[in-house]
C-alpha cells in the first residue's frame, strides 16, 4: 500500500517522517497533544506530520 505525502487536512503540506524533521520541528512534535495510545518512541517510528498545519497520522508502512 502506498501512502500519499499530501496532507489530508490542509491539502497544501507534505507529510514527513521524524527523520525528515528539523530539530525545531522535533520540539514542536514533542509539545503537540498526543493520543495516550502512542508513546513518543512509537510516534517517532511510525507517524508522519504536516509542518504546515501539524496534522499527525499513524501510518507506518514505507517510512524512512
GROMACS elastic network, one bead per residue, 0.5 to 0.9 nm:
[ bonds ]
;  ai    aj funct       b0    kb
    1    61     6  0.75707   500
    1    62     6  0.85236   500
    2    61     6  0.78701   500
    2    62     6  0.74815   500
    3     6     6  0.89032   500
    3    59     6  0.80092   500
    3    61     6  0.78300   500
    3    62     6  0.76998   500
    4     7     6  0.79164   500
    4     8     6  0.88569   500
    4    14     6  0.87274   500
    4    15     6  0.79861   500
    5     8     6  0.89970   500
    5    13     6  0.82987   500
    5    14     6  0.52209   500
    5    16     6  0.73550   500
    6     9     6  0.89027   500
    6    10     6  0.86188   500
    6    11     6  0.60276   500
    6    12     6  0.68701   500
    6    13     6  0.59909   500
    6    15     6  0.59331   500
    6    50     6  0.83124   500
    7    10     6  0.58438   500
    7    12     6  0.65097   500
    7    13     6  0.52713   500
    7    14     6  0.55177   500
    7    15     6  0.57283   500
    7    49     6  0.82608   500
    7    50     6  0.61156   500
    7    52     6  0.88781   500
    7    53     6  0.86551   500
    7    55     6  0.73876   500
    8    11     6  0.54477   500
    8    12     6  0.86447   500
    8    13     6  0.86453   500
    8    55     6  0.83526   500
    9    12     6  0.85229   500
    9    13     6  0.86824   500
    9    50     6  0.88438   500
    9    53     6  0.77607   500
    9    55     6  0.67867   500
   10    13     6  0.65232   500
   10    50     6  0.86329   500
   10    52     6  0.78395   500
   10    53     6  0.66677   500
   10    55     6  0.83814   500
   11    14     6  0.81354   500
   12    50     6  0.89571   500
   12    52     6  0.75876   500
   13    50     6  0.55533   500
   13    51     6  0.66717   500
   13    52     6  0.54028   500
   13    53     6  0.74239   500
   14    49     6  0.78250   500
   14    50     6  0.55045   500
   14    51     6  0.73504   500
   14    52     6  0.79656   500
   15    48     6  0.55113   500
   15    51     6  0.75240   500
   15    55     6  0.83120   500
   15    56     6  0.81998   500
   15    57     6  0.84314   500
   16    19     6  0.79946   500
   16    20     6  0.58763   500
   16    21     6  0.69260   500
   16    47     6  0.84561   500
   16    48     6  0.50247   500
   16    49     6  0.52545   500
   16    50     6  0.63536   500
   16    51     6  0.78456   500
   16    63     6  0.88653   500
   17    20     6  0.53726   500
   17    21     6  0.68426   500
   17    44     6  0.75642   500
   17    45     6  0.81667   500
   17    46     6  0.76834   500
   17    47     6  0.64606   500
   17    49     6  0.66075   500
   17    63     6  0.66021   500
   17    64     6  0.68724   500
   18    21     6  0.53742   500
   18    22     6  0.85191   500
   18    25     6  0.88927   500
   18    26     6  0.73651   500
   18    43     6  0.82525   500
   18    44     6  0.54034   500
   18    45     6  0.73623   500
   18    46     6  0.84268   500
   18    47     6  0.74805   500
   18    48     6  0.68079   500
   18    49     6  0.79293   500
   18    64     6  0.85752   500
   19    22     6  0.81077   500
   19    44     6  0.81494   500
   19    64     6  0.70894   500
   20    64     6  0.84544   500
   21    24     6  0.79644   500
   21    25     6  0.56060   500
   21    26     6  0.62830   500
   21    49     6  0.87932   500
   21    51     6  0.85503   500
   22    25     6  0.50671   500
   22    26     6  0.61949   500
   22    27     6  0.87761   500
   23    27     6  0.64633   500
   23    28     6  0.88724   500
   24    27     6  0.52011   500
   24    28     6  0.65115   500
   24    29     6  0.88941   500
   25    29     6  0.62712   500
   25    30     6  0.86592   500
   25    51     6  0.75822   500
   26    29     6  0.51514   500
   26    30     6  0.62805   500
   26    31     6  0.88008   500
   27    30     6  0.50679   500
   27    31     6  0.63993   500
   27    32     6  0.88206   500
   28    31     6  0.51713   500
   28    32     6  0.62675   500
   28    54     6  0.86912   500
   29    32     6  0.51345   500
   29    33     6  0.84252   500
   29    34     6  0.88273   500
   29    49     6  0.82638   500
   29    54     6  0.80963   500
   30    33     6  0.81926   500
   30    34     6  0.85829   500
   30    40     6  0.75634   500
   31    34     6  0.84962   500
   32    54     6  0.83241   500
   34    37     6  0.82208   500
   34    38     6  0.73401   500
   34    39     6  0.84104   500
   34    40     6  0.85675   500
   34    43     6  0.89127   500
   35    38     6  0.59480   500
   35    39     6  0.83860   500
   36    39     6  0.72941   500
   38    41     6  0.79669   500
   38    42     6  0.58090   500
   38    43     6  0.62637   500
   39    42     6  0.51725   500
   39    43     6  0.62328   500
   39    44     6  0.86496   500
   40    44     6  0.60821   500
   40    45     6  0.85867   500
   41    44     6  0.51254   500
   41    45     6  0.62514   500
   41    46     6  0.87825   500
   42    45     6  0.51061   500
   42    46     6  0.61393   500
   42    47     6  0.76451   500
   43    46     6  0.54951   500
   43    48     6  0.80555   500
   43    58     6  0.74785   500
   44    47     6  0.61411   500
   44    48     6  0.82211   500
   45    60     6  0.74183   500
   45    63     6  0.82407   500
   45    64     6  0.89622   500
   46    57     6  0.86316   500
   46    58     6  0.60013   500
   46    59     6  0.59338   500
   46    61     6  0.77697   500
   46    63     6  0.70509   500
   47    56     6  0.67576   500
   47    57     6  0.54615   500
   47    59     6  0.57786   500
   47    60     6  0.63848   500
   47    63     6  0.85010   500
   48    55     6  0.83186   500
   48    56     6  0.57654   500
   48    57     6  0.54174   500
   48    58     6  0.65282   500
   48    59     6  0.72056   500
   48    60     6  0.84040   500
   48    63     6  0.84506   500
   49    52     6  0.88584   500
   49    53     6  0.86479   500
   49    54     6  0.58848   500
   49    55     6  0.55935   500
   49    57     6  0.65086   500
   50    53     6  0.58958   500
   50    55     6  0.52294   500
   50    56     6  0.66868   500
   50    57     6  0.88638   500
   51    54     6  0.50847   500
   51    55     6  0.76554   500
   52    55     6  0.81448   500
   59    62     6  0.85460   500
   59    63     6  0.82459   500
   60    63     6  0.60000   500
